[in-house]
């Protein structure tokens, strides 16, 4: 298999995941971003209802794990 660059196939899109502080399980935020834009992205504090512990958590950029 030959590796291709993002230019040949378009931008690399990543999903934003955050870790539940109670269970340590990763949870999708429902948001995506082009990988090359992540370093300069500004992310405000956001909340999500966690399916792992049924609590509401607040997350920000430092909490994000980028995934395929």
Secondary structure as the mmCIF struct_conf table of DSSP 4:
data_model
#
loop_
_struct_conf.conf_type_id
_struct_conf.id
_struct_conf.beg_label_comp_id
_struct_conf.beg_label_asym_id
_struct_conf.beg_label_seq_id
_struct_conf.end_label_comp_id
_struct_conf.end_label_asym_id
_struct_conf.end_label_seq_id
HELX_RH_AL_P HELX_RH_AL_P1 UNK A 6 UNK A 9
HELX_LH_PP_P HELX_LH_PP_P1 UNK A 11 UNK A 12
STRN STRN1 UNK A 13 UNK A 19
TURN_TY1_P TURN_TY1_P1 UNK A 21 UNK A 23
STRN STRN2 UNK A 26 UNK A 34
HELX_RH_3T_P HELX_RH_3T_P1 UNK A 35 UNK A 40
STRN STRN3 UNK A 46 UNK A 49
TURN_TY1_P TURN_TY1_P2 UNK A 51 UNK A 53
BEND BEND1 UNK A 54 UNK A 54
STRN STRN4 UNK A 56 UNK A 59
HELX_RH_3T_P HELX_RH_3T_P2 UNK A 61 UNK A 63
STRN STRN5 UNK A 64 UNK A 67
#
